[in-house]
């Protein structure tokens, strides 16, 4: 029903207006102002010689009784009820709400108010059906109680005997190291001399490599990327109380529950030196003694065990040569005269006098005769009819710069990369120098090449614009780091060393 505060306030009385009250017999009274007027007039005219006029009006705010005193007649009273004297702020809004605590008290909800068929029987558990409803199920009894009675060692197996279980003996296989003392393991801070290491190559003790230490064929190293593993987490709230068991809620979560019956359960585990003591409520305490290595942590500090896949810093290995910690061999690590022709991939000897080394286009080299250049320019076309007309004189003794193609002497138009243009393909047959401007945002970009020839070397001027995106440069980087800072110019030298195979270096002026 509507609240009093919801009605429009009308300050003008009309004959049809109703007035509510209560009678002396606790009945509800409802009168119109017309009824009251008639009643008062009747009372005034009932006595011929007495003027029954109103003498006083009184409203008792405690009892909410309105009293009209009359001359010559008894008082008229109307009980309005205390609500009629209350302000609108004393009543709830029509849109008000309640919390559960406003309606319920502790222990108010019984089985009648749950989505469950009946009250179950004494000792039963209420379990979720997984669809919003519940069912009653029998609790654990002594007939189905499985408990740990013994722990024994069999070889590398720990055997746990569980009384009453379908499989009474459960085995866990440990590594043999679990039963060894810590003295059987290497200290986490131990070191080795090279003489104590097996499989160490001849290079490990050298400071520089000589001719005999460089293998005839090349070696390619692959990069291995590690993967990631995530762990599932148990969905449960709180730690429960002593003696409780973990049960399924039927929706992927778990709850703590107190079982009934003669339940023997593991109630605590303590450690004394290398012995674990398993306290079983209702049964004798079970103990098992491990080797002292079982309780040491894996680490690098004193008193810890080295991991099975542990590694050593170079500083922990004695007698290492200067090149043992290097990722690349520079000119300082190669002895003078160490690089001989047979060190090139594909060359098995020193060749013969007058031969030259040429690339085979597949990363290997071979010897070939130098030959002559007689007739080598017979295919030249154009207006000049002699080699001199092309700026070439005395065979190959003089070539004019003006006769070189644009790929040897021009600068290509700047290529500006952005989110709408993420790849710069540089045509090696078009220019000697290429200019590239990087994006100023996080766009990832790629620099690649076309129309390349083995032996070509080009210069790239790559301008930074303050961006953060990854720039992929085709080829194998030998040295340097790309700097994308605004206005920074990166000078990149790229050389084609095979079919779709390039090397490059990066530097800044």
C-alpha positions in Angstrom: 0.0 0.0 0.0 1.1 3.6 -0.5 3.0 5.4 2.3 1.4 8.5 4.0 4.3 10.6 2.6 3.3 9.5 -0.9 -0.1 11.4 -0.8 -0.4 15.0 -1.9 -0.8 17.4 1.0 -4.2 19.1 1.0 -4.6 21.9 3.5 -8.3 22.8 2.5 -11.0 20.8 4.4 -14.0 19.6 2.3 -17.2 17.9 3.4 -16.2 14.7 1.6 -12.8 14.4 3.4 -12.4 11.4 5.7 -11.1 11.4 9.2 -9.8 8.1 10.6 -9.9 7.1 14.3 -10.6 4.3 16.8 -13.7 3.6 18.9 -13.8 2.8 22.6 -14.2 -0.9 21.6 -10.9 -0.8 19.5 -12.9 -0.7 16.3 -11.8 1.5 13.4 -13.8 4.7 12.9 -14.0 6.6 9.6 -16.1 9.8 9.3 -16.4 12.5 6.7 -16.3 16.1 7.8 -19.9 16.2 6.7 -20.7 13.5 9.2 -18.9 15.3 12.0 -20.7 18.6 11.1 -24.1 16.9 11.2 -23.2 15.2 14.5 -22.1 18.4 16.1 -25.2 20.3 14.8 -27.5 17.6 16.1 -25.9 17.8 19.5 -26.3 21.5 19.6 -30.0 21.4 18.7 -31.0 18.4 20.8 -31.4 20.5 24.0 -34.0 23.3 23.6 -32.7 25.4 26.5 -28.9 24.7 26.3 -26.5 26.0 23.7 -24.2 23.0 23.2 -21.3 24.9 21.7 -17.7 23.6 21.6 -15.8 24.8 24.5 -12.3 23.3 23.9 -10.2 21.2 21.5 -7.5 19.0 22.8 -5.1 16.5 21.2 -3.2 14.1 23.4 0.0 13.4 21.5 0.9 10.4 23.6 -2.4 8.5 22.9 -3.3 10.3 19.7 -6.9 11.0 21.1 -8.6 14.1 19.8 -11.1 15.5 22.3 -13.9 18.0 21.6 -15.4 19.5 24.8 -19.0 20.8 24.5 -21.2 23.0 26.7 -23.9 20.9 28.3 -22.9 17.6 26.6 -20.3 15.0 27.1 -17.0 15.3 25.3 -16.5 13.8 21.8 -13.3 11.8 21.3 -11.7 10.5 18.2 -8.6 8.1 18.3 -6.5 8.9 15.3 -3.7 6.4 16.0 -0.1 7.5 16.7 0.9 7.2 13.0 -1.3 10.1 12.2 0.9 12.3 14.3 4.2 11.1 12.9 6.3 13.0 10.3 6.8 11.5 6.9 10.5 10.9 7.8 9.3 8.4 10.4 8.1 6.0 7.7 10.0 3.8 5.2 10.2 4.9 1.6 8.2 2.8 -0.9 11.5 1.9 -2.6 13.3 0.8 0.6 15.2 -2.5 0.8 16.4 -4.9 3.5 19.5 -6.9 4.1 19.4 -10.5 5.3 20.5 -9.2 8.8 17.4 -6.9 8.9 15.1 -10.0 8.5 16.9 -13.0 9.9 18.6 -13.8 13.1 21.2 -16.4 13.8 20.0 -20.0 13.3 16.7 -18.8 11.7 17.3 -20.8 8.4 16.3 -24.5 8.8 16.0 -27.3 6.2 12.5 -26.0 5.4 14.0 -22.9 3.7 16.7 -24.7 1.7 16.4 -26.3 -1.7 16.4 -29.8 -0.1 13.7 -32.5 0.0 13.4 -33.1 3.8 15.3 -32.9 7.1 17.5 -36.0 6.4 18.5 -38.3 9.2 20.8 -37.8 12.2 24.5 -37.8 11.2 23.9 -37.2 7.5 25.8 -34.4 5.5 24.2 -31.8 3.2 26.0 -31.9 -0.1 25.6 -29.8 -3.3 23.9 -31.3 -6.3 25.8 -28.9 -8.5 22.6 -27.2 -9.8 21.7 -25.0 -6.9 19.9 -27.7 -4.9 21.2 -30.0 -2.1 20.9 -33.7 -1.0 21.4 -35.6 2.2 24.2 -38.2 2.3 25.4 -40.6 4.9 28.6 -39.6 6.9 31.8 -41.5 7.3 31.5 -44.5 9.6 34.1 -46.8 11.2 33.4 -49.4 8.5 34.9 -47.1 5.8 37.7 -45.5 7.8 41.1 -45.8 6.2 44.1 -44.7 8.3 47.9 -44.8 8.1 49.4 -47.6 10.2 53.0 -47.9 9.0 55.8 -46.4 6.9 58.6 -48.6 5.6 61.5 -48.3 3.1 61.8 -50.9 0.3 64.8 -50.1 -1.9 64.1 -46.5 -3.1 60.4 -46.8 -2.3 58.6 -45.4 0.7 55.7 -47.8 1.4 52.7 -46.3 3.3 50.4 -48.9 4.8 46.8 -47.7 5.0 44.5 -49.9 7.1 41.1 -50.8 5.5 41.9 -49.3 2.1 41.3 -51.3 -1.2 45.1 -50.9 -1.8 46.6 -51.1 1.7 50.2 -50.4 0.6 50.9 -47.2 -1.4 54.4 -46.7 -2.6 56.3 -43.5 -3.5 59.6 -43.9 -5.4 62.3 -41.4 -4.3 65.7 -40.9 -5.8 68.5 -42.7 -4.0 69.8 -39.3 -3.0 66.9 -38.9 -0.6 68.4 -41.5 1.7 72.0 -40.2 1.6 73.7 -38.0 4.1 74.6 -34.4 3.1 78.3 -35.5 3.0 77.5 -37.6 0.0 76.8 -34.5 -2.1 79.0 -31.8 -3.4 79.0 -28.5 -1.4 76.9 -25.8 -3.1 80.0 -23.6 -3.2 82.5 -26.2 -4.5 84.8 -25.5 -7.5 86.6 -27.7 -10.0 90.0 -27.5 -11.7 90.0 -28.3 -15.5 91.9 -31.5 -14.8 88.8 -32.7 -12.8 86.4 -32.1 -15.6 85.7 -34.7 -18.3 84.9 -33.8 -21.9 86.7 -30.4 -21.7 88.1 -29.4 -25.1 91.6 -28.1 -25.8 90.3 -24.5 -26.0 89.3 -24.3 -22.3 92.8 -23.5 -21.1 93.8 -21.2 -23.9 93.9 -17.4 -24.0 94.1 -17.2 -27.8 93.4 -19.7 -30.5 96.1 -20.6 -33.0 95.9 -22.2 -36.5 95.5 -25.7 -35.1 92.5 -24.8 -32.9 90.3 -23.4 -35.7 88.1 -26.2 -37.2 88.1 -26.6 -40.9 84.3 -26.5 -41.2 82.0 -23.8 -39.7 79.6 -24.4 -36.8 76.1 -23.0 -36.5 74.6 -22.5 -33.1 70.8 -22.7 -32.5 69.0 -20.8 -30.0 66.7 -22.5 -27.6 63.7 -20.7 -26.2 62.5 -21.8 -22.8 58.7 -22.5 -22.3 56.6 -21.5 -19.3 54.5 -23.7 -17.0 51.6 -22.5 -14.8 50.2 -24.2 -11.7 46.6 -24.9 -10.9 45.3 -23.5 -7.6 43.0 -25.2 -5.1 39.7 -23.2 -4.6 39.1 -23.3 -0.9 38.4 -20.6 1.8 40.3 -20.7 5.1 42.3 -23.3 6.9 39.5 -25.2 8.6 39.8 -26.5 12.1 41.7 -29.4 13.6 40.3 -32.7 12.5 38.2 -31.4 9.6 38.3 -33.0 6.2 38.2 -31.5 2.7 35.0 -32.3 0.6 33.9 -31.3 -2.9 31.2 -28.6 -3.3 30.2 -30.0 -6.6 31.1 -26.8 -8.5 34.9 -27.1 -8.7 35.4 -25.6 -5.2 36.0 -27.3 -1.8 34.9 -26.9 1.8 36.0 -28.0 5.2 33.7 -30.5 6.9 33.8 -32.3 10.3 33.3 -36.0 9.8 31.4 -38.3 12.3 32.1 -41.8 13.4 35.3 -43.4 14.7 37.6 -41.5 12.3 41.3 -41.9 12.6 43.1 -39.1 10.9 46.5 -37.5 10.6 46.4 -34.6 13.0 50.0 -33.3 13.0 53.5 -33.8 11.7 56.6 -32.9 13.8 60.3 -33.2 13.0 63.0 -34.4 15.4 66.5 -34.1 13.7 66.0 -36.3 10.6 62.8 -38.1 11.9 59.3 -37.2 10.9 56.6 -38.1 13.5 53.1 -38.5 12.1 50.5 -38.0 14.9 47.3 -40.0 14.2 44.2 -39.1 16.2 42.8 -42.4 17.6 45.9 -44.4 16.8 49.6 -44.6 17.6 52.1 -42.0 16.3 54.0 -43.2 13.2 57.6 -42.2 12.7 60.1 -42.5 9.9 63.8 -41.4 9.8 65.3 -39.9 6.6 68.9 -39.3 5.6 69.9 -35.8 6.7 70.1 -34.7 3.0 66.3 -35.0 2.8 65.8 -31.8 4.8 68.4 -29.6 3.2 67.3 -26.9 0.8 68.6 -26.7 -2.8 70.7 -23.5 -3.1 74.2 -22.0 -3.4 74.8 -21.1 0.2 76.6 -23.1 2.8 74.4 -25.9 4.3 72.4 -26.4 1.1 72.6 -29.0 -1.7 73.6 -28.3 -5.2 70.7 -29.0 -7.7 71.1 -31.9 -10.1 71.2 -29.5 -13.0 73.4 -26.9 -11.2 75.8 -24.7 -13.1 79.0 -22.9 -12.2 80.2 -19.4 -12.8 83.4 -19.3 -14.8 85.0 -17.8 -11.7 84.4 -21.1 -9.9 86.5 -23.0 -12.4 90.3 -22.8 -12.2 92.8 -22.8 -15.0 90.3 -21.3 -17.6 91.8 -19.5 -20.6 90.9 -16.0 -21.4 88.5 -17.0 -24.3 86.5 -19.5 -22.1 84.0 -16.7 -21.2 83.7 -15.1 -24.6 80.7 -15.4 -26.9 82.6 -14.3 -30.0 86.3 -14.4 -31.1 87.6 -11.0 -32.0 90.9 -10.1 -33.7 92.6 -9.9 -30.3 91.9 -13.6 -29.7 93.3 -14.9 -33.0 97.1 -15.3 -33.2 98.9 -13.6 -36.0 99.0 -15.9 -39.0 96.5 -18.3 -37.5 93.9 -17.9 -40.3 95.2 -19.8 -43.3 93.4 -20.7 -46.6 92.4 -24.2 -45.3 90.3 -22.5 -42.5 87.8 -21.3 -45.1 84.8 -23.6 -45.4 85.4 -25.9 -48.4 89.1 -25.3 -48.9 91.1 -28.4 -48.0 94.6 -27.1 -49.0 96.5 -24.0 -49.9 95.7 -24.1 -53.6 98.3 -23.4 -56.3 100.3 -20.4 -57.2 98.1 -17.8 -59.0 94.7 -19.2 -58.0 92.2 -17.0 -56.2 89.4 -17.8 -53.7 85.8 -17.5 -54.8 82.5 -18.0 -53.0 80.3 -20.8 -54.2 77.1 -19.0 -53.2 76.2 -21.5 -50.5 78.5 -20.3 -47.6 81.5 -22.3 -48.9 84.6 -21.3 -50.9 86.8 -22.9 -53.6 90.0 -22.1 -55.6 89.8 -20.9 -59.2 92.3 -19.7 -61.7 92.6 -15.9 -61.9 92.2 -16.0 -65.7 92.4 -12.9 -67.9 90.0 -10.1 -68.8 90.6 -10.2 -72.5 87.3 -9.8 -74.2 85.6 -9.4 -70.9 83.9 -6.2 -72.0 82.8 -7.4 -75.5 79.2 -7.1 -74.4 79.4 -3.4 -73.6 76.8 -1.4 -75.5 76.2 2.3 -76.2 77.8 5.0 -78.3 81.5 4.5 -77.4 83.1 1.9 -79.6 86.2 1.3 -77.4 86.8 0.6 -73.7 88.4 4.0 -73.4 85.0 5.5 -74.5 83.6 4.0 -71.3 86.3 5.5 -69.2 88.2 2.1 -69.1 91.8 2.1 -70.2 94.7 -0.4 -70.1 92.5 -3.3 -69.4 91.3 -2.9 -65.8 93.9 -0.3 -64.7 91.4 2.6 -64.8 87.6 2.9 -64.3 86.0 6.3 -64.2 83.5 6.8 -61.3 81.0 8.2 -63.7 80.8 4.9 -65.4 79.6 3.1 -62.2 76.0 2.2 -61.9 73.7 4.0 -59.4 73.9 1.1 -57.0 77.5 2.2 -56.3 77.2 5.9 -56.0 73.6 7.2 -55.1 71.5 7.7 -52.0 68.0 6.3 -52.1 64.9 8.3 -51.2 64.1 8.2 -47.5 61.6 5.4 -46.5 59.4 6.5 -43.5 57.9 3.6 -41.5 54.6 3.9 -39.6 51.6 1.9 -38.4 50.3 1.9 -42.0 53.7 1.1 -43.6 55.6 -1.4 -41.4 58.1 -2.9 -43.9 61.0 -1.2 -45.8 62.3 -3.3 -48.7 65.6 -1.9 -49.9 66.5 -2.6 -53.5 70.3 -3.2 -53.5 70.5 -2.7 -57.3 69.2 0.9 -57.0 71.5 2.7 -54.6 74.6 2.6 -52.4 73.1 4.3 -49.3 69.5 3.9 -48.0 67.7 6.1 -45.5 65.0 4.8 -43.2 63.0 6.8 -40.6 61.5 4.7 -37.7 58.0 5.2 -36.2 57.5 7.4 -33.1 55.1 4.9 -31.5 55.1 1.2 -30.5 54.6 -0.1 -34.1 56.8 -3.2 -34.9 58.7 -2.8 -38.2 60.9 -4.8 -40.5 63.9 -3.8 -42.8 64.6 -6.3 -45.6 66.2 -6.3 -49.1 65.7 -7.2 -52.7 67.8 -7.7 -55.8 70.9 -8.6 -53.8 74.2 -10.1 -55.1 76.7 -12.0 -53.0 79.5 -9.6 -52.0 77.4 -6.4 -52.1 77.9 -4.1 -49.1 75.4 -1.3 -48.4 75.1 1.5 -45.9 71.7 2.1 -44.0 71.1 5.4 -42.2 68.3 4.6 -39.8 66.9 7.6 -37.9 65.2 7.1 -34.5 61.9 8.9 -33.7 61.5 8.0 -30.0 59.4 4.9 -30.7 59.3 1.7 -28.7 58.3 -0.9 -31.3 60.6 -3.9 -32.2 62.7 -3.3 -35.3 63.6 -6.6 -37.2 66.6 -6.2 -39.4 67.1 -9.0 -41.9 70.4 -10.9 -41.4 72.8 -11.8 -38.6 74.0 -9.0 -36.3 77.7 -9.0 -35.6 77.9 -6.0 -33.3 76.2 -2.9 -32.1 72.7 -2.0 -30.7 69.9 -0.1 -32.5 69.1 3.2 -30.7 65.6 4.6 -31.4 66.1 7.8 -29.5 64.7 10.9 -31.3 67.2 12.4 -33.8 69.7 9.6 -33.3 71.2 8.2 -36.6 72.2 4.5 -36.7 74.7 3.6 -39.3 74.2 0.0 -40.4 76.6 -1.8 -42.8 75.0 -4.8 -44.5 76.9 -7.4 -46.6 75.3 -10.1 -48.7 77.3 -13.3 -48.0 75.0 -15.9 -49.7 71.6 -16.4 -51.3 69.2 -14.6 -48.8 72.1 -14.6 -46.2 73.4 -11.3 -44.7 75.5 -10.0 -41.9 75.5 -6.5 -40.4 76.9 -4.2 -37.8 75.3 -1.1 -36.1 77.0 2.0 -34.8 76.2 5.6 -34.0 78.4 8.7 -34.8 
